[in-house]
Amino acid sequence: MMVSLAAYQIIKNTTSQHRFKIFSDTNALPAGLPDNIESQRLSELSQDIGSDTASLNRLFALRAKRLPETEYLSFDSTRIASESRSLTDVRKGISKRGGYENQIGLALLYGHNSGVPLMFRRFAGNVPDIVTMHDLLTRWENIGVSKKIISIFDRGYCSRENLRLLCKNKHHFIMAAKTDHSFIRDAIEDNLPAFWDMTNNVRGHNLTAVQTQVTIPGTKEDPKSCSVWVYIYYSLAVANNEQDKFLSDLVTFESKLGWKNT
């Protein structure tokens, strides 16, 4: 029945579930023509997914075995707005568009090249992203991934809390950094002279690379600090292009205001 419902949602992805009965009358499905396929039953069936944690872990472990050795895994989470009164995970939280709304969180881990889903997790709508990341990093053994893991994160996960969490649990990771963090700005400012040192030039790429170590201070709850390596890259060509673009936009803006270059 779940395979039939999934096929319906893929083929009719803009149609609500209550029209599944009409779809099943005109299409051959694995579930055949079951009698009890009213929308309420479909909702109950969807709600049952994930209720048996032990079975889910066995499923995730079997999915992991199907991944090739050369595969690497991608992970992302999203928030889905919901007004359901029966799902306990529907909570009021910060939405992707800002503000607050009733929602549920969904995280998915899958093979990047194969597209094979490996694991999913649902979270209450008020659970922050840092919790979803921590949950993922503690589940490798449960799903049968035992080899050394190096996690790669985009800038959305760059925060002091996440960095402290990763260091505390001794995870190997690479994370794109946001330049609006004070410790990143300080690292750039402290290493500005090194950008003009030819020993830091990356041959053949018109690029300068500097490596420096940064200390992330602790908090009142967790006073222990941690250290991370920060790699800073500077491209003179990119800097010149950005300056040219800025000047071009400035001239366009002045012309729209009717200013004359005096």
N, C-alpha and C positions, 0 to 999 in steps of 0.2 A: 504494500500500500504506500509506503514511503517513497519507493522508486517511482510509482505512478504519479504521486503528488509532485515529486521533483520534476518529472518530465513535463507535467502540466505547467508548473511555474516557469520552466525554461522556455517552453513554446509560447505560452500566453503570459508573458512577464508583466503585462500592464493590466491584467484582469484579476479581480479579487477571487478568493477561494470559493465563495458561494456558487460560482458558476462551474465548479469542477464537475458536478453531476452531468451538465449538458455536454461538457467535453468528453467525459467517459462514455457517453451514449454513442458518440460518433468516432471514437478512436480505440484502437486495440492497445490495452494496457496490461502490465504484469499482474495487476490485481483483478483483472477481468471486469465484471460488473457487480461489485459488492452492493448489498442492499443498504447498509448503513454508512452513507457517505455524505450526510448532511453537514453543513458548515460547522455546526457545533461539535460534531464528532471529529472533524478535521482539526479544529482548534485544540481539542483534547489530545489528539494524536501528536500534534506539533509540540504541545506543552510537555508531553512525556519524554521527548528527546532530551537526553542529558541527565535524566533523573537517576539512572543507575551508573554511578561513577566507576565501579569495577569493570563493568562491561565496556564502558567508553575507553578506559585505559587499555583494555585488551584490543579494542578496535584500533586505537592510535598506534599501539605497538606493531600490529600487523601492517598498518599503512606504512610505518617507518621501514619495515623490511622490504617493501617494494621499491623504495627509492634507490637509484643507482649510486655507486660510491662517489661519482664525480658531482653529484647533485649538491646544491646549497639551498638553504631554506630562507624563505622570506616570511616576515611577520608584520601584521598591521592590525589595528583595532579601529572600530568605528562606533558611532552612537546612532541608534535608531529610535525615532520618536514613536511613542505608543501611548494610547489612552486606556489600555487594558486594565481591568480591575481584578482579574484573576491571577495575573502573573506577579509574583512577589518581587521580582527583580526590577519591575518598572518603578523608578524613583525619579524625583526631581533633581536634576543636575545641570551643570553648565553645558550648553549645546555648542555645536560646531560654529553656529552663526552668532554666538554671543547670547547673553541672557540665560534664562533657566527654562527648562521644559521637562515634562515627563518623558523618560527615555529608558532604554536598555542598552548595555554595552555588549559588543560582540568582538572577539579577537579570533584571528585565523592564522594558522601556521601552515605553509604549503611549500612544495618543491618549486623553486623559481623557474627552472628549465622545463620540467615535466608538467607543471600546473596541477600536480596531484595534491589534493588536500591532505594534510597530515594530522592536524589537531585543531579543534575549535574550543573556545571557552566563552561562556556568557557571564556578564557581570552586572551588578546593580547599576542603575543609571547615574548614581552619585559617586561611583568609584573612580578615582583619578587614574591617569595613564601610568603613573609610577608604580601603582599596585599591579596593573596588568603586566608590566615588564618584569617585575619581581616574580610574579606567578609563573611566567613563561620560563625564566632562567632556573627555576627550582624544579622543573618537571622533565628535564632531559632524560633522567634515568627511568622515570615512569613510562616513557614512550619508547624506551629501548635505544636511545641515542647515547652511546657511551664514549665515543671518541672525543678528543679534545675539541672544544667549541670556541670559536672566535666570533663574537657578535659584532655586527656592523650596524650602527644606528644613524639615522638622519638627524638634522638639526632640531627637529621637534622634541627629541628626547634629551637635549642638552640642558641640564640643570645641575645645580650643586647637589641636590638631593639624590638624583640618579647617579652622579659620579661617585658620591660617597657610598651609595648602596652597592655599586659594581665593585669598588675597591674593597669594601668590607667583606664581600663574599668571594673575593679573589677571582673574579671573572676576567677573561681576556677579551678586550673589546677595542673597537675603533669607532669614534664618534665625531661627526661633523660638528664644529663649534659655532655658536652664535657670538658675533663680535660685540653684542651689547652687554655681555657679562663683564664685570669689572676685572676679573682675573685674566680674561682673554685680552682685554684692552691693555692691561698692564704688561702682559707678556709681549705684545706687539711693540709697545712704546719702549720697553727695556731693550729690545733687540733691533731697533731701527738701524743703528750703525752696521749691524751684521749683514743687512741687505745689500750693502755696497762692497762687501768683501768677496772677491772673486773665488775664494776657496769654498764659498757656499753656493756657487753657481751650478745648476743642474745642466750639464752639457747636452746640447742638442735640443733643448726645450725652451730656451730663452726664459728661464725661471730661476729664482733664488729660493732656497729652502733653508730654514733655520729650525733647529731642535732645541727645546728648552724644557726644564722641569718646573712644574707649578704646584704649589701646595694649596689644597682645598681645606679651608679652616673648618673646624667642627662646629657643633651647635650646643645649646644648653642641654638638649636631650642626649646628644651623642658628641661629647667634647673631643673625641679623637679625630685628628686631622688625617688627610691622605694626600699622596702625591701622584700626579699623572704627567705623562710626557705630552707636550703640546708641539705640533709641527706647524710652522707658519710658512706659507708660500706667497711669494710676491712676483708678479709678472709686470715688467715695465711696459710691454706692448698692451696688455689689458688696461693698465693705468692710463696710458695715452689715449686709448679708444674711449674710455669712460670720460676723460676730460674733454675730448672732442665732442662727444655726445652731449655733455652738460652745456658746453658753450653753444652748440647748435640749438638745444632746447631753450637756452636763455635768449638767443636772438629771436627765435620764434615767439616766445612769450612777450618780448619787448615790442615786436611788430604788432601783435594783437592788441596791445595797450596803446598803440600809436606813438610810442616813444621813438625819438630819432637819435642816432648815434652822433654825439657832438664831440 
